[in-house]
């Protein structure tokens, strides 16, 4: 099974994820490999806290100018910037701009929640809850046998 927050594989019976430090909610099964098996969808831990209001404002205001993904740059999530930028470029002409009024709202909601999640990850990291998985280096790549 995989963590629904960061996508890292979970140890059986784990109370929290060793990748992001989030507590696993009892009774809810973490997401399987579906989305998070790919590095491109994972959240990158920030160096400092981010203001969710600023992230949401950037997504909402710039969303009307077709620049809604810029809020992801503020959050340091370049992977999400490129994913949503491509989706936006494809979705507008395909839907004949029907989605135009929806995207700013979606960007604001998603960027607000992402900022909150990133701040939680940062707090856990500062408290020392962020631990490396055995056999992996700090960059997330498996160590070679020594």
Secondary structure, 3 states (H helix, E strand, C coil): CECCCCCCECCCCCCECCCCCCECCCCCCCCCCCCCCCHHHCCCCCCCCCCHHHHHHHHHHHHCCCCCCHHHHHCCCHHHHHHHHHHHHHHHHHCCCCCHHHHHHHHHHHHHHHHHHHHHHHHHHHHCCCCCCCCECCCCCECCCC
